[in-house]
Amino acid sequence: MLETKSEHVAPVMAAYGRFPITIEKGKGSYVWDSEGTKYLDFTAGIAVLALGHVPDAVEEALKKQLDTLWHCSNLYHIESQEKLAAMLTEHSCCDQVFFCNSGAEANEGAIKLARRYANLVLHKPEGHIVTFNHSFHGRTLATMTATAQEKIQSGFGPLVPGFKYLPYNTDSSVQAIKEDSECIGVMLEMVQGEGGVIPADKTWAQNLAAVCKEKGIPLIVDEVQTGIGRTGTLFAYEHYGIEPDILTVAKALGSGIPIGAFLAKKQISQLFTPGTHGSTFGGNPFSTAAGVATLEAFEKQDVLAKCTANANDLTMKLNEIKEKYPDQIKSVRGLGLLIGVETAAPAISIVNELRENYQVLILTAGKHVLRILPPLVTNESEIDAFIAAFTNVLIEHA
Ligand SMILES: *Cc1c(COP(=O)(O)O)cnc(C)c1O
């Protein structure tokens, strides 16, 4: 018998360690806490706010949507859903989209779709999907299993069968897949985000794509963090000259309104016939209106070009700091505005000092990696403000 209800715990489960501020308002690259303190936000809500906080274009579209329709279920046609699907397929190598509500749900759907293909086309119902060490694919049972990190899986067994792990950026992994007759798909991030901001090597990724093609198995690219412009192209796979067969997105697609999606080429996507998969809220009028407005703003405001220019500026200035403080900064890496800085000091101490002493917010990606994720539409003066604060923290550490 469980104890009677305790009156002494916080009503929200403590699954997150939280920084000791309450954020009340956001606009552009700034947030304000409940004391009225203003912070420069270079976390973008964990790579979500490509256009910054409460972007005018999306705000206007959502206010309109609030007055017309919030929800009607996928038993009816939804205009904004169809429009967003057309935009995503027009700008990617995939033919069809399924909408859901999060990154994990998108990856879960991608895994189901790959299994469907394995069952019905490859006739390998017992096969497995290969994922890579240090990957991150989500927190549901299957995506947690796909996530090859002990610290994510520990204490949640039994894991879901049907996954196998290989080393990232390692030639022997390509050979292992080639020789693996039960491999029914390969799933990877073009830049491992949570795993430490580690970009895939270009030749390795191309060899991996070639092996998938040769074997007739789907290449599944998880662009939940890299997708929707974060790396300077709409999708990170574009940098690599490869084409995924299944592609997942979420974080930045709705400018902060919860939405996810998986896309696929038609030979695969066609296997999802009526009744095979579902999601009550997936593709709902409100979230897809946010998606449409976000992608329209990308075009109108030339967001991809801005991202690339900002990424070049920020990366150059971080590399200057690295030259100046080689004992403190070990490397600067990433792609576009998904930037990792490897530090000698614990990353969390730098994050805390930036927040407390300079009102600047950034994230970590592991014990000694800072993760810097500005809105894609940041500008030179915000970048300079960040660089000045970061330099001061390093001087204080020296
Ligand atoms: C954030 C993330 C996920 C999980 O997305 P949720 O919306 O938190 O479920 C999956 N894959 C990658 C690469 C991510 O960065």
The ligand as an ORCA input file, in Angstrom:
! r2SCAN-3c Opt
* xyz 0 1
  C      15.188     17.333    -28.850
  C      15.503     16.155    -29.690
  C      14.640     15.049    -29.755
  C      13.420     14.910    -28.857
  O      12.486     15.897    -29.105
  P      11.272     16.102    -28.037
  O      10.433     17.167    -28.697
  O      11.909     16.563    -26.769
  O      10.589     14.827    -27.889
  C      14.948     14.035    -30.642
  N      16.034     14.082    -31.421
  C      16.895     15.122    -31.387
  C      18.070     15.135    -32.292
  C      16.663     16.191    -30.510
  O      17.536     17.194    -30.445
*
